[in-house]
């Protein structure tokens, strides 16, 4: 089987069939309206992804609340958003009914921006100033997650990604650093119960076997006390808790997992390898294999951090450009049983039509992500986000922003 046969082969996720092995990651953007509904800019971005024939697309970090969120113009999922989201899904499904569409549900927790929302946490990290969540407040957050899941279902989404990664509230509760004495703190059995209880309540509330549920998980956050470490004060990798988490969620109905790593506000180069250290992406392949080796064959694992490999011009050493290009590496990892699908993040900005071009034999026309991270700068600056290399609209936004606010060097740590 060659790379094209592998990447364009269908795969079953739960009761649904995914037309190929390309997954478009939830790429947090800032182009919603004041009520958190999709705007013309939002439609344009997702229409291209659906035209591009991705097997599955994730709707970016849609917030279950307007009280604690990371982005000023962030998509939101509350009762007031049901009708606009229903129209949004319907329009995209009309473009391509084969592409599966999931919503990534999130609460920003300690990553909430205090300039326009309330920053909260279960236990503040050093240098982070935030309000401590009470158990009663967390009970309300549970209700918001369950309601958001029902809204996603009613709006026509094919499923949800219950976000447990990248430093947002879910990962904050799971990490060993959360040694606070409370219902979901301290011993692993208490911390994991947050995710277990949430899955059980969502499954009961939605009660539709065709509705997908899974989670994006940072297998190792890469700092002392982060998820996937050996304790509250060490960064040493320990897979015990990540493995137990995915097994427990699988028992509670999870049909897929999206592998990730890091916490972008702390270990951004681990989350998305940059041009100076592209080999960080190799860690993601290891983490994906850890998940794949510990789950049932029918549970789908989606690997991350493939954008950096591009067309082989990636500054990786001890490997040929042909072997290290995104398409060949992705197919190889699927063939070797390390992952079942490949997730594209920054690359989905650079060329949302990649799967279509690949199927039609137009590989030379693919716009490859250069890992310039200008899109990340737009995110940090709360501006509409897209590829500044291939899309003049976003390049002009970046230029104007720099003229008004000065240069910003994106720090990789």
C-alpha positions in Angstrom: 0.0 0.0 0.0 1.5 3.4 -1.0 1.1 6.6 1.0 -1.8 7.8 -1.1 -3.8 4.6 -0.6 -3.2 4.7 3.1 -4.1 8.4 3.6 -7.1 8.3 1.4 -8.5 5.1 2.8 -11.7 5.3 4.9 -11.9 4.6 8.6 -14.8 4.0 11.0 -15.1 6.1 14.1 -17.9 4.8 16.3 -20.9 4.2 13.9 -19.7 6.8 11.5 -17.4 6.5 8.4 -14.6 8.9 7.9 -13.8 9.3 4.2 -10.0 9.6 4.7 -7.3 9.8 7.3 -7.0 13.7 7.3 -8.2 15.5 10.5 -8.3 19.2 10.6 -7.4 20.3 14.1 -9.4 22.8 16.2 -7.5 26.0 15.4 -8.6 28.7 17.9 -9.5 31.9 16.0 -11.0 35.3 16.9 -13.6 36.1 14.3 -16.9 35.5 16.0 -19.4 38.3 16.5 -20.2 39.9 19.8 -22.6 37.0 20.8 -20.1 34.3 19.9 -21.7 33.4 16.6 -20.0 32.6 13.3 -19.3 35.6 11.0 -18.6 35.7 7.3 -14.9 35.2 8.1 -15.7 32.1 10.1 -17.9 30.7 7.2 -15.1 31.4 4.7 -12.5 29.4 6.8 -14.7 26.4 7.3 -16.2 26.3 3.8 -12.7 25.9 2.4 -12.0 23.0 4.8 -15.2 21.2 3.7 -14.4 21.8 0.0 -11.0 20.4 0.7 -12.5 17.0 1.6 -11.0 16.5 5.0 -12.2 13.3 6.6 -13.1 15.1 9.9 -13.0 18.7 10.9 -13.0 20.1 14.4 -14.7 23.4 15.3 -12.2 25.4 17.2 -12.3 25.7 21.0 -15.9 26.8 21.2 -16.5 28.2 24.7 -19.3 26.9 26.9 -19.4 30.3 28.7 -19.0 34.0 28.1 -17.7 34.6 31.6 -14.3 32.9 31.4 -12.8 32.7 27.9 -9.4 33.2 26.3 -10.4 35.1 23.2 -12.4 38.4 22.8 -14.2 37.3 19.7 -14.4 33.6 20.5 -17.1 31.2 19.3 -19.5 30.3 22.0 -22.1 27.5 22.5 -25.0 28.6 24.7 -28.7 28.5 24.1 -28.6 31.9 22.3 -26.1 30.3 19.8 -28.2 27.3 18.8 -29.9 28.7 15.8 -26.8 30.3 14.3 -24.8 27.1 14.9 -27.6 25.0 13.3 -27.5 27.3 10.2 -23.7 27.1 10.2 -23.6 23.3 10.3 -26.3 22.9 7.6 -24.5 25.2 5.2 -21.2 23.3 5.6 -22.9 19.9 5.2 -24.4 21.1 2.0 -20.9 21.7 0.7 -19.7 18.3 1.7 -21.9 15.9 3.6 -19.2 13.3 3.8 -16.9 15.3 6.1 -17.5 14.6 9.8 -17.9 17.7 11.9 -17.2 17.8 15.6 -17.2 20.7 18.1 -14.3 21.1 20.6 -15.9 22.2 23.8 -13.8 24.3 26.1 -13.6 26.3 29.3 -10.4 28.4 29.4 -9.9 28.4 33.2 -6.6 30.0 34.1 -6.0 30.9 30.4 -9.1 33.2 30.4 -8.1 36.7 29.6 -8.7 39.0 32.6 -9.0 42.1 30.3 -12.6 41.0 29.4 -13.4 37.9 31.4 -12.8 36.2 34.8 -9.6 34.1 35.1 -10.2 31.1 37.3 -8.3 28.0 38.3 -8.4 25.0 40.7 -4.9 25.9 41.9 -2.9 28.8 40.4 0.4 28.0 38.8 3.4 30.2 39.8 3.1 33.7 38.3 -0.6 33.1 37.4 -3.1 35.2 39.2 -6.6 33.8 39.2 -9.7 33.2 41.3 -10.0 29.8 42.9 -13.0 27.9 41.7 -15.4 26.6 44.4 -17.0 23.2 44.1 -20.4 25.0 43.5 -18.9 26.9 40.6 -17.5 23.7 39.1 -21.0 22.1 39.4 -22.3 24.9 37.2 -19.5 24.4 34.8 -20.5 20.7 34.6 -24.0 21.9 33.7 -22.6 24.2 31.0 -20.6 21.4 29.4 -23.6 19.1 29.4 -25.9 21.7 27.9 -23.3 22.6 25.3 -23.1 19.0 24.3 -26.8 18.9 23.8 -26.7 22.1 21.8 -23.9 20.6 19.6 -26.1 17.6 19.0 -29.2 19.6 18.2 -27.2 21.9 15.9 -26.3 18.9 13.7 -22.7 18.3 14.7 -21.5 14.7 14.4 -19.9 14.8 17.8 -17.8 16.6 20.4 -14.2 16.8 21.5 -14.3 17.3 25.3 -11.1 19.3 25.5 -8.6 17.9 28.0 -5.4 19.5 26.7 -3.2 22.6 26.3 -3.6 24.1 29.8 -7.4 24.7 29.6 -9.6 23.8 32.5 -9.8 20.1 31.8 -6.1 19.6 31.9 -5.7 21.9 34.9 -7.9 19.5 36.9 -6.1 16.4 35.7 -2.5 17.4 36.3 -0.6 16.2 39.4 -0.1 19.9 40.4 -3.8 19.9 41.4 -3.0 18.5 44.8 -5.7 20.8 46.4 -7.9 19.0 49.0 -11.3 19.0 47.2 -13.6 16.7 45.3 -11.4 16.6 42.2 -8.0 17.2 43.6 -5.1 15.3 45.2 -4.9 11.5 44.4 -5.2 10.5 40.8 -8.5 8.7 41.5 -10.1 12.0 42.4 -8.6 14.0 39.6 -9.6 11.6 36.9 -13.1 11.5 38.2 -13.8 14.9 36.8 -13.4 13.6 33.2 -15.2 10.3 34.1 -18.2 12.1 35.6 -18.4 14.6 32.7 -18.4 11.8 30.1 -21.1 9.9 31.9 -23.4 12.9 32.3 -22.9 13.9 28.6 -23.7 10.4 27.4 -26.8 10.3 29.5 -28.0 13.7 28.4 -27.4 13.2 24.7 -28.3 9.5 24.5 -27.4 9.0 20.8 -25.1 6.2 19.8 -24.3 7.9 16.5 -23.1 11.1 18.3 -19.3 10.9 18.6 -17.5 11.7 21.8 -13.7 11.9 22.4 -11.0 14.1 23.7 -7.9 15.9 22.7 -5.3 15.2 25.4 -1.8 16.6 26.2 -0.1 13.3 27.0 2.8 15.3 28.6 2.5 19.0 29.4 6.3 19.3 29.8 6.6 21.3 33.0 6.8 20.3 36.7 3.4 19.0 37.9 1.9 19.1 34.4 -0.2 16.2 33.1 1.8 13.1 32.2 4.5 13.8 34.9 5.6 11.7 37.8 4.3 14.1 40.5 3.3 17.7 41.5 6.8 19.0 41.4 8.7 17.2 38.7 8.6 17.4 34.8 9.7 13.7 34.4 7.5 11.8 32.0 5.2 9.2 33.5 2.5 7.6 31.2 0.6 6.0 34.1 -2.1 8.6 34.4 -2.6 9.3 30.7 -3.0 5.6 30.0 -5.4 5.2 32.8 -7.4 8.2 31.7 -7.9 7.1 28.1 -8.8 3.6 29.1 -11.3 4.9 31.6 -12.8 7.3 29.0 -12.9 4.4 26.5 -15.0 2.4 28.9 -17.3 5.4 29.2 -17.9 5.6 25.4 -15.0 7.5 23.9 -14.6 6.5 20.2 -11.5 8.5 19.4 -8.7 10.5 21.0 -6.6 13.3 19.5 -3.1 13.1 20.8 -1.3 16.3 21.7 1.3 17.6 24.1 2.4 20.7 25.9 0.6 23.8 27.2 1.0 26.6 24.6 1.2 29.4 27.2 4.1 27.5 28.9 5.7 25.0 26.5 4.6 26.2 23.1 7.4 24.5 21.1 6.2 21.2 22.6 2.7 21.8 21.5 3.7 22.9 18.0 7.3 22.3 16.9 9.0 25.4 15.5 11.5 25.8 12.7 14.5 25.9 15.1 13.6 22.6 16.8 11.4 20.6 14.3 12.5 17.3 16.0 10.1 18.0 18.9 7.5 16.6 16.6 9.0 13.2 17.0 7.8 13.2 20.6 4.2 13.4 19.4 4.7 10.2 17.4 5.9 8.5 20.6 2.9 9.8 22.5 0.4 8.7 19.8 2.0 5.2 20.0 1.5 5.1 23.7 -2.2 5.8 23.3 -2.5 3.4 20.3 -0.8 0.5 22.3 -3.2 0.9 25.2 -6.6 1.2 23.5 -8.9 -1.2 21.7 -8.4 -1.5 17.9 -11.7 0.1 17.2 -10.9 3.3 19.2 -9.3 5.8 16.8 -6.1 7.6 17.6 -5.4 10.9 15.8 -1.7 12.0 15.8 -0.6 15.6 15.9 2.3 17.9 15.0 2.5 16.9 11.3 2.6 20.5 9.9 6.3 20.9 10.6 7.2 18.1 8.2 5.8 19.9 5.2 7.3 18.7 1.8 10.5 17.5 3.4 12.1 21.0 3.6 11.9 20.9 7.4 15.5 21.2 8.7 15.4 17.6 10.1 18.8 15.8 10.1 19.7 12.2 9.6 16.7 11.6 7.3 16.0 12.3 3.6 13.5 15.0 2.6 11.5 12.3 0.8 11.1 10.1 3.9 10.4 13.0 6.2 7.7 14.8 4.3 4.3 15.2 5.9 2.5 12.8 3.6 5.0 10.0 3.7 5.6 10.3 7.4 1.9 10.3 8.1 1.3 7.3 6.0 4.2 5.5 7.5 3.0 6.0 11.1 -0.4 4.7 10.1 1.1 1.7 8.4 3.3 0.9 11.4 0.2 1.1 13.7 1.4 4.2 15.7 -1.7 6.2 14.8 -4.9 5.9 12.7 -5.3 9.4 11.4 -3.1 12.5 11.1 -4.1 15.9 12.5 -3.2 19.1 10.6 -3.2 22.4 12.5 -1.1 25.2 11.0 -1.1 23.3 7.7 -4.9 23.6 7.6 -4.4 27.4 7.5 -1.8 27.2 4.8 -3.8 25.0 2.5 -7.3 23.8 3.6 -7.6 22.1 0.2 -4.7 19.6 0.8 -6.8 16.4 0.9 -8.6 17.3 -2.3 -5.3 18.3 -4.1 -3.7 15.1 -2.9 -6.6 12.9 -4.2 -6.5 14.6 -7.6 -2.7 14.2 -7.9 -1.9 17.9 -7.5 0.7 17.6 -4.8 2.9 20.3 -6.5 0.0 22.8 -6.0 -0.1 22.2 -2.2 0.8 25.3 -0.1 3.1 24.0 2.6 3.1 25.6 6.1 6.4 27.4 6.6 6.1 27.3 10.5 6.6 31.1 10.5 4.1 31.3 13.4 2.6 34.6 12.2 -0.8 32.9 12.8 0.2 32.4 16.4 1.1 36.1 16.7 -2.3 37.0 15.4 -3.8 34.7 18.1 -1.8 36.3 20.9 -2.8 39.8 19.7 -6.5 38.9 19.6 -6.8 39.4 15.8 -8.6 37.4 13.1 -6.4 34.4 12.4 -5.3 32.8 9.2 -2.2 32.1 7.1 -0.1 35.3 6.5 2.1 33.6 3.9 -0.6 32.5 1.4 -3.5 34.8 2.3 -3.0 38.5 1.8 -6.1 39.3 3.9 -4.4 38.0 7.0 -1.0 39.4 6.0 -2.5 42.9 5.8 -4.0 42.4 9.3 -0.7 41.4 10.7 1.1 44.4 9.0 -1.5 46.9 10.4 -1.3 45.3 13.8 2.4 45.6 14.0 2.2 49.2 12.7 -0.2 50.1 15.5 1.2 48.0 18.4 4.8 47.4 17.4 6.6 44.1 16.8 6.0 41.0 18.8 8.4 38.2 19.0 6.7 34.9 19.6 8.5 33.1 22.3 9.2 29.4 22.0 10.1 27.7 25.3 
